Amino acid sequence: MNKTIGVTELPRSFRTIFDEVARRRRPYVLMRGSRPEAVLIPYDEDLRLQQFQERDILHRYDRLVERMAVHNETFSAEVVDADVRKARVKGRSN
C-alpha cells in the first residue's frame, strides 16, 4: 500500500520521503486536503510506465491500421488516386 503525505507536510519531510521513494522504492501519494493530487515514484518506475504507454499506443495504432486495411481492401489503386487528385483540387480552391 502506498504511503500518503499532505502537501503542507512535504517540505518538512522532503529528504526522508525522497530517500524512501528513491532508495526503498516506496511510492507516496501527495494529498491536498483529503484528495490525492499526485504521486512520487522512483524514476525507473516512471520510465517503465512510459514504455508501457508507448507499447499500448503502438498496439492500438497497429489495430487501427489493420481495420483500415480491411475496410479499404475493396478500393483499387486507381480509385484511391482519383480521390486524392479530387481532394488536392478541392484543397487548392478553398
Secondary structure, DSSP 8 states (H G I E B T S, - for coil): --EEEETTTHHHHHHHHHHHHHTS---EEEEETTEEEEEE--HHHHHHHHHHHHHHHHHHHHHHHHHHHHHHTTS-HHHHHHHHHHHHHHHHH-
